[in-house]
Amino acid sequence: MKERTRTKLIQEGKYVAEVEVVFMETDDGWSPSLSLDEAYKLDKVRESLRQGDIKTALGFGPVFTLTPVSS
């Protein structure tokens, strides 16, 4: 089994967080997959952004604000 670290972007409303997660790669058909802890981490970041709790979300990685571009 191999483990690979990747950056996932989580968007909720006007916020985007960059979160590092570890994917597990195996020889079966369900690869790559996340561990339960990694999935919970993404859920925690998503919920924090949804509630506007930027301080908690920052504990998992950088957080950015999206700004609309008008033409």
JONORFEN-V217388 format. One record per pair of residues at least 24 apart in sequence whose ideal C-beta (glycine too) atoms are under 8 Angstrom apart, sorted by sequence separation. I is the first residue (numbers start at 0). J is the second residue. D is the distance in Angstrom with one decimal. If there is no record, write none. Layout:
((I;J;D) (I;J;D))
This chain:
((0;24;6.8) (1;25;8.0) (0;25;5.1) (18;44;5.4) (3;31;7.0) (16;44;5.1) (9;41;6.3) (16;48;6.1) (7;41;6.4) (11;45;5.8) (14;48;4.6) (9;44;5.1) (9;45;5.3) (12;48;6.9) (11;48;3.7) (12;49;7.1) (10;48;7.8) (11;49;4.7) (9;48;6.7) (14;53;7.1) (16;56;5.1) (18;59;5.0) (19;60;6.3) (14;56;7.3) (18;60;4.8) (16;59;6.5) (17;60;4.6) (16;60;5.8) (17;61;5.1) (16;61;7.1) (17;62;7.9) (16;62;4.8) (17;63;7.8) (15;62;7.2) (16;63;7.6) (14;62;5.8) (15;63;4.8) (14;63;7.0) (15;64;8.0) (14;64;6.2) (15;65;6.1) (13;64;5.7) (14;65;7.2) (13;65;5.0) (6;60;7.9) (10;65;7.5))
